[in-house]
Amino acid sequence: MKRKSLFFILIFASITVADQADYLFQQGVDAYQESDYQAALTHFEAALQHGKESDALYYNLGNAYYKLGEIGLAILYYERAKKLNPTDDDINFNLQIAQLRVVDKIPSPETDFFFKAWNSIKNILSLEHLAILTIVLYVLLIALIVLKLLLNSMRLVAFVRYSWLPLLVLLILVGSLFIIRIRQDIQIKHGILLVDKVSVVSSPAIDSTEMFALHEGVKIEVIAESGEFVRIRLTDGKDGWVPREVLEII
């Protein structure tokens, strides 16, 4: 009985926390619509602390930070929203608007048509949606095999015979994309600079030679870590070291 009571208490507590997070989120939306951006930000951050994580929350955090002139944090949360919902037009549009206010315009290398097409296909769904789709296709494939073994209907046997192979191919393709995205998210870390200006130096030491400077809002790739420094790379190929505290991982 004690275990059951504890179980229901935990369920009730989790529901209460979720409801509180939703309430705080709505309070933030209401404050934002009334142009009270600081209050909106306070409510959105409180919702985040209560465990609410969604593209809508990150998007609204980005909007609030943008209105308050915090471009780096605005871009950070737009990028986090995009990670959860990469095809949302509002997220992508506001991210582009915020990026226009970044001082440094880092050119990206020219890519051919096939590379662009591959990137579009690879990122068309979020990691969560790819995981769900992979599981659904796997369950459908198993269900087809079970039907073939258990049922004697000629029509069902014919249906299974002609549908299992396309389903298997689709499962392999989606599953491969899912694995690629997992490896990409684990191995490749991107961050946003959150300080007005930082010197990029040649080695992970305070007295290192400055090579160039970057400003708030620049998106970088983190390629190594050493003590209190991280080595970053830009889209144009330049790299160097900056203090860990000047950026936050997306």
C-alpha positions as CSV (number, residue, x, y, z in Angstrom):
1,M,0.0,0.0,0.0
2,K,2.8,2.4,0.8
3,R,4.4,1.8,-2.6
4,K,1.1,2.5,-4.3
5,S,0.6,5.7,-2.3
6,L,4.1,6.9,-3.1
7,F,3.4,6.1,-6.8
8,F,0.2,8.2,-6.9
9,I,1.9,11.0,-5.0
10,L,4.7,11.1,-7.6
11,I,2.2,11.1,-10.4
12,F,0.2,13.9,-8.8
13,A,3.4,15.9,-8.1
14,S,4.5,15.6,-11.8
15,I,1.1,16.7,-13.0
16,T,1.1,19.6,-10.7
17,V,4.6,20.7,-11.8
18,A,3.5,20.4,-15.5
19,D,0.4,22.5,-14.8
20,Q,2.5,25.1,-13.0
21,A,4.9,25.3,-16.0
22,D,2.0,25.7,-18.4
23,Y,0.5,28.4,-16.2
24,L,3.9,30.3,-16.1
25,F,4.2,30.0,-19.8
26,Q,0.8,31.5,-20.4
27,Q,1.6,34.3,-18.0
28,G,4.7,35.0,-20.0
29,V,2.7,35.1,-23.2
30,D,0.2,37.5,-21.7
31,A,2.9,39.8,-20.4
32,Y,4.6,39.8,-23.8
33,Q,1.4,40.8,-25.5
34,E,1.2,43.7,-23.1
35,S,4.8,44.7,-24.0
36,D,6.1,43.9,-20.5
37,Y,9.0,42.0,-21.9
38,Q,11.0,41.7,-18.6
39,A,8.0,40.2,-16.9
40,A,7.5,37.9,-19.9
41,L,11.1,36.8,-19.6
42,T,10.8,36.1,-15.9
43,H,7.7,33.9,-16.5
44,F,9.3,32.0,-19.4
45,E,12.5,31.3,-17.4
46,A,10.4,30.1,-14.5
47,A,8.5,27.7,-16.8
48,L,11.8,26.4,-18.1
49,Q,13.0,25.8,-14.5
50,H,9.8,23.9,-13.9
51,G,10.9,21.4,-16.5
52,K,8.9,22.7,-19.5
53,E,11.0,22.3,-22.7
54,S,9.4,23.0,-26.1
55,D,10.1,24.9,-29.3
56,A,7.3,27.3,-28.4
57,L,9.0,28.1,-25.0
58,Y,12.4,28.6,-26.6
59,Y,10.9,30.7,-29.4
60,N,9.1,33.0,-26.9
61,L,12.3,33.3,-24.8
62,G,14.1,34.3,-28.0
63,N,11.4,36.9,-28.7
64,A,11.6,38.3,-25.2
65,Y,15.4,38.6,-25.2
66,Y,15.3,40.2,-28.7
67,K,12.9,42.9,-27.4
68,L,15.2,43.5,-24.5
69,G,18.2,43.9,-26.8
70,E,20.0,40.7,-25.7
71,I,20.9,39.5,-29.2
72,G,23.2,36.7,-28.2
73,L,20.6,35.1,-25.9
74,A,17.8,35.7,-28.5
75,I,19.8,33.8,-31.1
76,L,20.7,31.1,-28.6
77,Y,17.0,30.4,-27.9
78,Y,15.9,30.7,-31.5
79,E,18.6,28.1,-32.3
80,R,17.3,25.8,-29.5
81,A,13.8,26.2,-30.8
82,K,15.0,25.4,-34.4
83,K,16.7,22.3,-33.1
84,L,13.3,21.0,-31.8
85,N,11.3,22.2,-34.8
86,P,13.7,22.8,-37.8
87,T,11.0,23.6,-40.4
88,D,9.0,26.2,-38.4
89,D,8.7,29.4,-40.5
90,D,8.3,31.8,-37.6
91,I,11.4,30.4,-35.8
92,N,13.6,30.5,-38.9
93,F,12.4,34.0,-39.8
94,N,13.0,35.5,-36.4
95,L,16.4,33.8,-36.2
96,Q,17.3,35.5,-39.5
97,I,16.1,38.9,-38.3
98,A,18.2,38.5,-35.1
99,Q,21.3,37.5,-37.1
100,L,21.1,40.7,-39.0
101,R,22.0,42.5,-35.8
102,V,25.2,40.5,-35.4
103,V,28.3,42.6,-36.0
104,D,30.4,39.9,-37.6
105,K,29.2,38.6,-40.9
106,I,31.0,35.2,-41.3
107,P,30.9,33.9,-44.9
108,S,29.9,30.3,-45.3
109,P,31.8,28.1,-47.9
110,E,30.1,27.5,-51.2
111,T,28.3,24.2,-51.3
112,D,27.1,22.3,-54.4
113,F,23.4,21.3,-55.0
114,F,23.8,17.8,-53.7
115,F,25.3,18.9,-50.4
116,K,22.5,21.4,-49.9
117,A,19.9,18.8,-50.8
118,W,21.5,16.3,-48.3
119,N,21.5,18.9,-45.5
120,S,17.8,19.7,-46.2
121,I,16.8,16.0,-46.1
122,K,18.9,15.3,-43.0
123,N,17.4,18.2,-41.0
124,I,13.8,18.1,-42.3
125,L,12.7,16.5,-39.0
126,S,13.8,17.0,-35.5
127,L,15.7,14.2,-33.7
128,E,12.6,13.4,-31.6
129,H,10.4,13.0,-34.7
130,L,13.0,10.8,-36.4
131,A,13.0,8.6,-33.3
132,I,9.2,8.3,-33.3
133,L,9.1,7.6,-37.1
134,T,11.8,4.9,-36.8
135,I,9.9,3.2,-34.0
136,V,6.6,3.3,-35.9
137,L,8.1,1.9,-39.0
138,Y,9.8,-0.9,-37.0
139,V,6.6,-1.8,-35.3
140,L,4.7,-1.9,-38.6
141,L,7.3,-4.2,-40.1
142,I,7.1,-6.6,-37.2
143,A,3.3,-6.5,-37.5
144,L,3.5,-7.4,-41.1
145,I,5.7,-10.4,-40.4
146,V,3.4,-11.6,-37.6
147,L,0.4,-11.3,-39.9
148,K,2.2,-13.4,-42.6
149,L,3.0,-16.1,-40.0
150,L,-0.4,-16.2,-38.3
151,L,-3.0,-15.6,-41.0
152,N,-3.8,-17.8,-44.0
153,S,-5.7,-15.2,-46.1
154,M,-4.3,-15.1,-49.6
155,R,-5.1,-11.4,-49.8
156,L,-3.1,-10.6,-46.6
157,V,-0.2,-12.8,-47.7
158,A,-0.1,-10.9,-51.1
159,F,-0.3,-7.6,-49.3
160,V,2.6,-8.5,-47.0
161,R,4.6,-9.9,-49.9
162,Y,4.4,-6.6,-51.8
163,S,4.6,-4.2,-48.9
164,W,7.3,-5.5,-46.5
165,L,10.3,-4.7,-48.8
166,P,9.4,-1.0,-49.4
167,L,8.7,-0.7,-45.6
168,L,12.1,-2.3,-44.8
169,V,13.9,0.1,-47.2
170,L,12.1,3.1,-45.6
171,L,13.0,1.9,-42.2
172,I,16.6,1.5,-43.1
173,L,16.7,5.1,-44.6
174,V,14.9,6.7,-41.7
175,G,16.9,4.7,-39.1
176,S,20.2,5.7,-40.9
177,L,19.2,9.4,-40.7
178,F,18.3,8.9,-37.1
179,I,21.8,7.4,-36.3
180,I,23.5,10.1,-38.3
181,R,21.7,12.9,-36.4
182,I,22.5,11.3,-33.1
183,R,26.2,11.1,-33.9
184,Q,26.0,14.7,-35.2
185,D,24.4,16.0,-32.0
186,I,26.9,14.1,-29.8
187,Q,30.1,14.8,-31.7
188,I,29.4,18.3,-33.1
189,K,28.7,21.0,-30.6
190,H,27.7,24.5,-31.6
191,G,27.5,27.6,-29.4
192,I,26.6,31.2,-29.4
193,L,28.8,34.0,-28.1
194,L,27.1,35.9,-25.3
195,V,29.5,38.8,-24.6
196,D,29.8,42.1,-26.5
197,K,33.3,41.3,-27.7
198,V,35.9,38.6,-27.2
199,S,39.5,38.1,-28.4
200,V,40.2,34.8,-30.1
201,V,43.7,33.8,-29.2
202,S,46.3,31.3,-30.6
203,S,46.4,29.0,-27.6
204,P,44.5,28.2,-24.3
205,A,46.3,30.7,-22.1
206,I,45.6,34.2,-20.9
207,D,48.8,35.7,-22.4
208,S,48.3,34.2,-25.8
209,T,48.5,36.2,-29.0
210,E,45.2,37.7,-30.2
211,M,44.4,36.6,-33.8
212,F,41.0,38.3,-34.3
213,A,38.0,39.4,-32.4
214,L,34.3,38.3,-32.4
215,H,31.2,39.9,-31.2
216,E,27.9,38.9,-29.5
217,G,25.6,36.5,-31.4
218,V,28.2,34.7,-33.6
219,K,27.5,31.0,-34.0
220,I,30.6,28.9,-33.6
221,E,31.5,25.2,-33.5
222,V,33.4,23.9,-30.4
223,I,36.1,21.5,-31.5
224,A,38.2,21.1,-28.4
225,E,38.5,22.0,-24.7
226,S,41.4,22.7,-22.5
227,G,41.0,24.0,-18.9
228,E,39.0,27.2,-18.9
229,F,39.3,27.6,-22.7
230,V,37.5,26.1,-25.7
231,R,38.8,25.9,-29.3
232,I,36.2,27.3,-31.7
233,R,35.9,27.1,-35.5
234,L,33.9,29.5,-37.7
235,T,32.1,28.7,-40.9
236,D,34.9,30.3,-43.0
237,G,37.4,27.9,-41.4
238,K,39.1,30.3,-39.0
239,D,39.7,28.8,-35.5
240,G,41.2,29.8,-32.2
241,W,40.7,29.7,-28.4
242,V,38.3,31.7,-26.2
243,P,37.3,31.5,-22.5
244,R,34.6,28.9,-21.9
245,E,32.5,31.4,-20.0
246,V,31.9,33.7,-23.1
247,L,29.6,31.2,-24.9
248,E,26.8,28.8,-24.3
249,I,26.2,25.5,-26.1
250,I,22.9,25.4,-28.1
